[in-house]
Amino acid sequence: MEPVNRREFLAIAAALPPLMQANQASPTNRIGTKSMFVSMHEASSARYDFKTAMEGYAKAGIRGVEPDLAKVREFAMKESPMKARQLLDDLGLKAVSSSNQLGLMEPSEQRTGNLEQLKWKVELAQVIGADRLVTPSARTGNYKEDDYKKGVDNMREAAEIAKPFGVTLMLEFARTSRFAASLPTALKLVRETNHPNYRVMMDTYHFWGGISKFEDLELLQDGELFHLHFEDVPAEPIRELQGQPDRRFPGEGIAPLRRIVEVLKRKKYIGPASMELFQAATPALQDVDPYQMATRARKAIDPMIA
């Protein structure tokens, strides 16, 4: 292929803006569609290995997956990292996110070790084609205002580690966190970090079961939400007693999921609605295989996001 000279390059560049504007006016998501889609978080099939879970999801017609990097690493140690990527490609699956790394933003003595874990995770995420990684805030210590200033610096440092691998970190606020438990706090931290490799995500279980308000969704700028976990909140037990095993399939609880979806669509979100149930900790899900889990997820979520 012959190199393009300057005159030819300028002529090509002059023809690009209309196409770019068209793409911006009608963007596509990670699986090439222009609307929200069902995705499966591998925690929903934690009793199964990476290969079995992915095969079950693909059989159920899932296209977007959120692999557990610890499970991927187990597979890669027996096969190879590229074999893990090949498995996804052969099954027609796209790693639309990956999970996860705790303790990146909160000041703590464990943070150095957490950064070391992050390094192998972003490298492995890159290999399997995942360009984002969930980083929950889940610590329950007591924090002061200066800790949030340090948290912003911590997030920038972590983002710089992820940047060479083309991975964007995503702050997930958790209902039990004492550092970032709400959407407004998560948005404040991400906006002050102001780094292209740190964005905000949301889990509907943490959003509706925690201290956030429905009106907080209006704080989102168009396209600002980068990823979505999609589950329901039960009426019982009372919310103060609820834990991860109490998550429900969408439509089986009290969260106004359809209303949430309506707002997110208006805010230009077209990414995954990724179901994250905790199979290993939920007795009612112990015997549900990945195919059944994904089939139930599609049946529950598809009508809500259509």
N, C-alpha and C positions, 0 to 999 in steps of 0.2 A: 504494500500500500504506500503510495507516494505521499509525502508530507503536504499539508495544505499551506499555500503561501498567505501572506498577510491580507492581500486583496480578497482572496477567496474566503478567508476566515471572517473578514468583516461583512462580506455578503451573506454568509451563513448566519452570523450573529444577528444581522438585521432582520432575518426571517424568523428568529426565535420568539420574540416577545408575544405575538398573538397566541402561539402554541402554549407558552408558559402561562399566559393569563387564562387560557382555557383550562389548563390543568389545575390552576389555583381556584378557579370558579367551581370546578367539579372534581375535588380530590378523591383519591382512592385510599383504602386502608391496606393493612399488611397482607391481606389475602386477595387484594385486587378488586374488591367490591366497593360500593359507595354508600354502604349502610352498616349498622351494627350487626354483629354476628355472634353466634354461640361459640365459646371456647371452653376448654377443659383444663383446670388446674390439676396437676398430678397428685396433690394432696388428697383429692377426691378418690384416689385409688391407691392409697399409701400401702396397702397390704400386698400390692403387686409390684413386680420389677418394672423397669423402664420399658423394656420391649413389649411385655404383655399389656401394659397400660396403653401404650401408643397403638398397638394393633387393635385393641378393643375400641378405642376412640375412633380410629379410622373406619372400622367396620360400621360404626354407628353414623357415619357421614359427617363427622367433625373434621374441620380443616385447620382450625387454629388451636394450638396447645400451649400450655405453660409448664414446661418440664421442671421437675425438681432436680437441681444441679447435683445434689448429693447422689441421687439415683442414677443420673447420667454418668457421673464419675465411676460408680460401681460397674456400670456396663462397659465404660471405656477402659477400665483396668483389665477386664477380661477380653475385650475385643480391641477397640481403639477409639479415640475421639471422632475420627472421620467415619468410622462405622456407625456411630450414633447419628451423625448427620445424614449418612446414607440411608439409614433406617427411616428417618423422617421423610426424606425425599422420596423414597420408594413407596411410602404409604400416602403420599400426597399431603403431608402435614407441614404446617409452618409454625415455627416456634415464635409466637407473637409476644412472648415475654419469658422470663425465667425466674426461679425462686430459690432462695432469697438470701439477704444478708442483714442481720440485726446489728444494732449498736453503732451505726456510722455517724449519726448526728449528735447524739447525747454525749456530753463529757463523761468519761468513766475510765477506770484503770484498765478495763478490758478492751479499750478501743484499738490499741496497737495490734492486738491479736485479731480483732475483727477486720482491720485493714489487710492483714496478711491473708485472711480467708477470702476477702474480696478479690485479691489479685488472681487467684486460680479460678475463681468463679467467672470473672469477666472474660478471661482467656477462653474458658470452656464455652461460655455463652456465645462468643464470637464464632467458635468452630461449628456449633450446631445451628448457626444462623439467627440467634436471638439478639436483637439490638437493644434490649432493655432488661432491667433486673429490678425486682421489688426489694425495697429497703424499708421494712416497717419500723415505726417508733413504738416500742413496747415496754420501755423501762418504767419502773414505778418509784423511782427515787424522788427526793425533794429538790426542786430547781429554783434558781433565782434568775433575775432578768439578765445578768451577765452571762449565764449559761446559754441563753439563746443567741447572744452575740458570738459566743464560742461555737455554738452549733452551726451557725452560718459558715464560719471558717472551716469547720470539720466537713461540712457538705461540699464545699469547694475543693478541699483536699481529696475527698473520695471521688468527686467527679473527674478530677485530673487523672486519677488512676484508671478510671473507666474509659476516658476519652480515646487513648490510642487504640483501643479495641472496638471502637465504634459502638459502645454500649452506653445507653442512657439509664441512669439510676432514677428510681421513682420513689418518692416519699409516700408511704402509706400510713395515715394516721390510724391509731387503734383506740377503741373505746376505753380500754383499761390503762392507756399510757398516761403518765404524769408529765410528759414532755410535749407531745403532739397528739391530742386526742380528738381534734375537730378539724373540719375542712378550713375554717378561717385561719387557724394556726399553721396548718400545712401550707396554705397558699402564701402566707406571710413569710415563712421560712424559705420556700422555693423562690419567691420573687426577690427576696433580699440576697439570696445566694447568687441569683442572676448568672447562671452558668448553663450553657446549652445541653450539658449532659446530666442535669438534675431537673426532673419535672415532677408534677404532682399526679397522684392517682387516687382512686376512691374505692372502698369496699362498702357495699350497701348495708351489710350487717353492722359494721362499725359506725357507719353514718347514721342509720336510723336507731340503732340500739345505744348510741352514745349521746354526747352533749351537743352535737350539731343540730341546727334547725333547718327545716325544709327551705326556708328563705335563703340560707347560706349558698344554695346552688346558684343563686343569681350573682354571686361574687365571681363566678367563673367567667373568664373572658372567652370569646369564641376560639375553639380549638385548644384551650389550655389544658383540659383534662387529657391525660396521656394514656390512661389504662383504667379498666373497671373490673372489679370483682363483684359478682352478682349472686346474692343469696337473700333469704328471707329471715325475718326476726320473729320468733314465736311469741305468743301472748303469755305463755307460762313456760318456765317459772318467771317470777318477777325479774326485771332486767338486771337488778343488782346481783342476782344469783346466776345469771346466764354466763356460760363460757363457750369455748369453741365447739364442743359437742352439741350445743343447742341450736346451731345453725339449721335452717330448713331449706328444702328445695323452694325456688321461687314460686309464689302462689300459695304456699302452705302456711304463711304467717300473716303478720299485720302490717308489714312495711308497704307503703304506697308505691310499689315498684313501677307501675304504669305511669304514674305522675312524674316520678323521678326520670324515667326514660324520656318522657315528653320534653322535660326541661333540658336534658343532656343533648337531645337531638337539636333543639333550638340553639344550644351552645356549640353546635357543629361537631359533636362527638360522633365518630363513625367507626370506632374501634371494637375490641372484643367485649362481650358480656361473659366474663370468664367465671364459671362456677367453681368455687373453692369450698368444698365440704371437707371435714376432717374425719376420713373413714376410720383411721386407726383409733380415734378417741370416741367414736360414736357407735354404740352397740347396735343400733337399728340398721347400720350400713355395713356391718362386718361381712355379710355374705353377698354383697352386691358386687358383681364383677365389672370390669371397666366398660364393657359393651353395654350392660344394663344401666350403669351409672350415666353414661353419655346419652343413651336413648332417653332416659327419664329427663335429663337436663334439656335436651332439644325439645321434648314435648312440653316442658314447663316454660322455657325461655322464648322459643320462637314466636309464639303469639304475642308476647309482651313487647318485643322489639320490632315487630313487623311494621 
